[in-house]
Amino acid sequence: MTAIVMRSWDGLMAVLRWTSMAVLMFMMLSIAYDAIMRYAFSAPTNWSLEINSFLLVYMAVMGAAEAQRHDAHIRISFFKEKLPSTARLVIDILTGLLGAVFCSVLVWRGGIMALQALEYGERVSSSLGTPMVIPYALMPIGFAALGLQFLFDTLASVNRLLQPYDTRKDPTHG
């Protein structure tokens, strides 16, 4: 069961990673196109700024779970590295739980915001008139993924705390 869940999670993270790369490529091309149209032909696009603003939100919230998964967030770890391994694991568990709680609040509030935008038919006041439910829905989806990653990291830390690694059982550690 756990293997199936983790394979599914790996698949979802791969989809988010590849869509993020595609979004970044689209952003690069559309911003370059808008700049060329604006400065070379004095005919800027009316959609580039709006769409790229929403895609920037996508990149931030969808990429956060992947960054957490690979422990790629920026941090200052000088003091933590000075602690014993058990204390570091306890800090990791507390950090994971606080991160999951924070994300659950953002999922809850972001979900309310997206549902209200859908209910009231809110739109961006621009020529495109993008429904606000689209960018608002990115928040709960992205923070749900980040919160789940925090929970997976917390469970891994609890597992390491309860079953410390024994180098005597590992033949690769002489």
C-alpha positions in Angstrom: 0.0 0.0 0.0 2.7 2.4 1.0 4.7 1.7 -2.2 1.7 2.4 -4.3 1.1 5.7 -2.5 4.7 6.7 -2.9 4.8 5.7 -6.6 1.7 7.8 -7.2 3.2 10.7 -5.3 6.4 10.4 -7.4 4.2 10.4 -10.6 2.4 13.5 -9.4 5.6 15.3 -8.6 7.0 14.3 -12.1 3.9 15.8 -13.7 4.2 19.0 -11.7 8.0 19.2 -12.5 7.4 18.8 -16.2 4.5 21.2 -16.3 6.6 23.7 -14.4 9.3 23.4 -17.0 6.8 23.8 -19.8 5.3 26.9 -18.0 8.7 28.4 -17.6 9.5 27.8 -21.3 6.2 29.4 -22.3 6.8 32.4 -20.0 10.3 32.9 -21.5 8.9 32.8 -25.1 5.8 35.0 -24.4 7.8 37.6 -22.5 10.4 37.8 -25.3 7.6 38.0 -27.9 5.9 40.8 -25.9 9.2 42.7 -25.6 9.9 42.4 -29.3 6.3 43.4 -30.2 6.5 46.4 -27.8 9.8 47.8 -28.6 10.3 46.8 -32.3 6.8 47.2 -33.6 5.1 49.5 -30.9 2.4 46.9 -30.7 2.5 45.2 -27.2 0.3 42.2 -26.5 -2.7 42.7 -24.2 -2.4 39.2 -22.7 1.2 38.6 -21.8 1.4 40.4 -18.5 -1.8 38.9 -17.1 -1.1 35.3 -18.1 2.6 35.5 -17.0 1.5 36.9 -13.6 -0.7 33.9 -13.1 1.9 31.5 -14.3 4.4 33.0 -11.9 2.0 32.1 -9.1 1.8 28.6 -10.6 5.6 28.3 -10.6 5.9 29.4 -7.0 3.2 27.2 -5.4 3.7 24.1 -7.6 7.4 24.2 -7.3 7.4 24.5 -3.5 6.5 20.8 -3.0 9.2 19.7 -5.4 11.8 21.9 -3.6 10.7 20.6 -0.2 10.9 17.0 -1.6 14.6 17.5 -2.6 15.4 19.6 0.5 16.3 22.5 -1.9 14.9 25.4 0.1 17.3 28.0 1.3 18.0 27.7 5.0 20.5 28.7 7.7 21.5 25.4 9.3 24.6 26.4 11.3 23.1 25.9 14.7 21.1 22.8 13.8 24.2 21.1 12.5 25.9 21.5 15.9 23.1 19.5 17.6 23.0 15.7 18.1 21.3 13.7 15.5 18.3 13.0 17.7 17.7 16.7 18.3 18.0 17.3 14.6 15.3 14.7 13.9 13.0 16.2 16.6 13.5 19.6 14.9 12.7 18.1 11.5 9.5 16.5 12.9 8.4 19.8 14.5 9.2 21.7 11.3 7.3 19.2 9.2 4.2 19.3 11.5 4.3 23.1 11.6 4.7 23.3 7.8 1.8 20.9 7.3 -0.5 22.9 9.6 0.5 26.1 7.9 -0.3 24.6 4.5 -3.6 23.2 5.7 -4.6 26.7 6.7 -3.6 28.0 3.3 -5.5 25.2 1.6 -8.6 26.0 3.7 -8.5 29.7 3.1 -7.4 29.5 -0.5 -10.2 27.1 -1.2 -12.8 29.5 0.3 -11.4 32.3 -1.8 -11.5 30.2 -5.0 -15.0 29.0 -4.3 -16.2 32.5 -3.6 -14.6 33.7 -6.9 -16.4 30.9 -8.7 -19.7 31.6 -6.9 -19.7 35.3 -7.7 -18.2 35.0 -11.1 -15.2 37.2 -10.4 -13.0 38.2 -13.3 -9.8 40.1 -13.8 -10.6 43.6 -15.0 -8.6 43.4 -18.2 -9.3 42.7 -21.9 -9.0 39.0 -21.3 -11.3 38.9 -18.3 -9.8 35.8 -16.9 -12.0 34.1 -14.2 -10.3 34.7 -10.9 -11.1 31.1 -9.8 -8.2 29.9 -12.0 -5.4 31.7 -10.2 -7.1 31.4 -6.9 -7.4 27.6 -7.3 -3.6 27.4 -7.7 -3.1 28.3 -4.1 -5.0 25.4 -2.4 -3.7 22.9 -5.0 -0.1 23.9 -4.6 -0.2 24.2 -0.8 -2.0 20.8 -0.6 1.0 19.3 -2.5 3.4 21.1 -0.2 1.5 20.1 2.9 1.6 16.4 1.8 5.3 16.6 1.2 5.8 18.0 4.7 3.8 15.1 6.1 5.9 12.6 4.1 9.1 14.2 5.4 7.7 14.2 8.9 6.9 10.5 8.7 10.3 9.7 7.3 11.9 11.7 10.2 9.7 9.8 12.8 10.8 6.5 11.1 14.5 7.5 11.4 14.0 8.5 15.0 12.2 5.2 16.0 14.6 3.0 13.9 18.0 4.6 14.0 20.4 3.5 11.3 22.8 0.7 12.4 26.0 0.8 10.4 26.9 -2.7 11.7 24.1 -4.2 9.6 25.2 -2.5 6.4 28.1 -4.3 4.6 29.0 -1.1 2.7 30.1 0.6 5.9 33.1 -1.5 6.9 
